[in-house]
Amino acid sequence: MPRSTAGAAGPRGWATLPLCAAVFLLDLAVCKGFVEDLNESFKDNRKDDIWLVDFYAPWCGHCKKLEPIWNEVGLEMKSIGSPVKVGKMDATSYSSIASEFGVRGYPTIKLLKGDLAYNYRGPRTKDDIIEFAHRVSGALIRPLPSQQMFDHVRKRHRVFFVYIGGESPLKEKYIDAASELIVYTYFFSASEDVVPEYVTLKEMPAVLVFKDDTYFVYDEYEDGDLSSWISRERFQNYLTLDGFLLYELGDTGKLVAIAVIDEKNTSLEHTRLKSVIQEVARDFRDHFHRDFQFGHMDGNDYINTLLMDELTVPTIVVLNTSNQQYFLLDRHIKDVSDMVQFINSILDGSVPAQGGDGMLQRLKRIVFDAKSTIVSIFKSSPLMGCFLFGLPLGVISIMCYGIYTADTDGGYIEERYEVSKSEMENQEQIEESKAQESISEGSLVPTVQEPKDVLEKKKD
């Protein structure tokens, strides 16, 4: 009799489940083995090595989400032979050490290198965190000794800065800017014969940024402070935007022209507006790169919270992320020339700005955030919303009713007491007046004393 296929597959299927679970637990244990749990002794021993540390709280939801990613970071750094050690510290148990490093929220990622501590502010992904560790743990200014090395760097990094020349005050400013901004981008130095032939320099020394298959030269008279210029130019000219990038762009001082689209929608209008922004960013970057950043965003949820308004999709909006102002047209953008005209109108002030961070807008923001929070709670969990807001309202109503009824009863008793008191006083006054009348009558009619013999007869 042939063996049942289903019967044979069942036991093997069940047997593989413990095996898969064991492999998963083994991988998890291996990953955790490359992340050290740090304690109070870390404060005294840390300067001997370079450390990448996650300061966490056991109750923090974001920390729990980061934990498997952090274990992968530890495994990857160990496997590539990085000199950076990966650790984690419970900031609630060792609060004095965490406060010494300036930890104010959870999770906080820092790279500790000697006496220096660098904050990580990028996306919490394995690749981004490892890239940050490599960039910050290495030399502050990396030399480019050859054209081959320059080509390798250009292929590997989308944005990087290069100082060209010898010792100078500009180089000192470049080093100071690099020590502050190394957490964001790479800094290199090279001689003039290393850079490509298409690079033309009017004077030496010079600082250049290479991005978007071209380069821009720092001009102290037009660009101002070197650190501020590097902060503005550390992004590509066109970006796929999200909330985190918009927050980071707030430090640049640039206006951000955004095509708000639905990437799942392949209709002509959605793709057309995205193409318009891309063409302006590419063809007019020499004109606008000092003042504008370009990009597109999928969906309007985040933009709506910034503008406290409901934007129709697709549309184009220009944001000033430093002061929460924005610019909108009352018509659709037709083509590239129409978009360029819109940008020039913003620059010359003919298009009025909306929003801002004034007192009225701040009050409006408080009301909007409170309303959005309440609506989101009721949408996600109506029962929870009723409990959170219905219970306090019920308690407050009962308290108000109790206070009101207590005041009413007290007033009645007090009034009744006042009435009874007045009645008693009136009664006393009446009795006193009667007594006085009787006394006065007795004093007016003299008492006649009867003779002694008459009294004796009365006694008999």
Salt bridges, closest charged atoms under 4 A:
ASP37 OD1 - LYS88 NZ 3.90
ASP49 OD2 - LYS85 NZ 3.47
GLU67 OE2 - LYS32 NZ 3.90
GLU67 OE2 - LYS88 NZ 3.83
GLU100 OE1 - LYS43 NZ 3.22
ASP115 OD1 - LYS47 NZ 2.79
ASP151 OD1 - ARG154 NH2 3.27
GLU167 OE2 - LYS171 NZ 3.14
GLU220 OE2 - LYS173 NZ 3.61
GLU222 OE1 - ARG290 NH2 3.27
ASP223 OD1 - ARG290 NE 2.62
GLU233 OE1 - LYS211 NZ 2.84
GLU233 OE2 - LYS254 NZ 3.64
GLU248 OE2 - ARG121 NH2 3.40
GLU248 OE1 - ARG234 NH2 3.33
ASP251 OD2 - ARG121 NH2 3.78
GLU263 OE2 - HIS296 NE2 2.72
GLU269 OE2 - ARG272 NH2 2.84
ASP283 OD1 - ARG282 NE 3.11
ASP338 OD2 - ARG331 NH1 2.71
ASP369 OD1 - ARG365 NH1 3.97
GLU450 OE1 - LYS458 NZ 3.03
